[in-house]
Amino acid sequence: MEKATQKLVLSVYNMDGQVVSEREVSPAVFGVAVNPNIVHFASVVQQANKRTVLASTKGRGEVRGGGKKPWRQKGTGRARHGSIRSPLWKGGGVVFGPRTERNYSMKINKKVKRQALTMVLSERFSEGRVVLVDDFAVPTAKTKQAFGILKKLPLPDFEKGKKVGIITAPHSTAVSRSLRNMPTVRLLPVSSLNVYDLLHVPTVVIPLASVDVIEKQYASLPKA
């Protein structure tokens, strides 16, 4: 993966929707060349590891009944059977049915996982869909106040009813309480940022405190 060398600068907005400063962001996080295969693989792995196995069928040794031979072996004119628990019978066991022992989990290298996340952030940046705010504070934890702040920010998709991702900083309880009831907003805690959630929000709002955490964690990728 080649790192970009040009400077990447974003405008920083306040809660009134006014530009107050500019922020140079790390090219290692917001200027990475996108590889769709890596992003897709990371998303599939995340969904597979969250998958819960619920379907479970019983084999012929687990279903009820069948202790007696249905009829004698010869002389009846019917096909021979030894147990009503046979898969051929209604109520019998299931052959090769789903079991709870099945494991859907997949492995992914930590470096690849981090690369995929920076690729999604870089794609949002290249599309002009990363909005930086100096702070996102809602003192009274009211949804109405949070909605008013988002309406003042340059979020055209928000007016159209599309989702907006808010990468919340650590210990932002009031922000979480004020935004969790809004169907068009997805809260993305910076401590648990992941590819799948980022892919499902066209626009991302990032407070400066969260930018610092993201760059500190993802700007220098571990060695393979």
C-alpha angles and dihedrals in degrees: 000000000000118000119226116242101196121099116259114207129182131187116246117221130200125221090272091061095251125134108245103167146337130257128204109217128202116269088211088067107026102026104052123132108251121237108190092199093060093046092049093048092050091050093049092049092051093051092045092052090051093050116117118209108225106152114094129166132190125241125218090271093057105044122094124263132010099119092128130054107251094228139343120292098245140023102041098091091233130108116276118258131176102189140012087223089076114119087241090069129077107255092021128125124295121243115225093346124163116283133194089237091074113114118211097175120125133197128235130177116249091234093053091047092053092045091054091053093050089048091057091048090048092051091051089049093050090051092052092245100125114096120189122205126189090226138347105208127158105184097191096037092234121158091214091059093048090049090052091052092051092049090058094053121085095262108137093172091055091066089051092056097254121140124269122198120220113198099209122207121235117284094017096141096150092053092049092050093049096048105036093083094056111098093202094054126077118195113221112188108213090224092061102032112158142176098244095057093044092052090057097056118070093198130036127204113201126185115217091248089059092046089058092051093047094049092046092052103038107024092083110044119205119254117264 
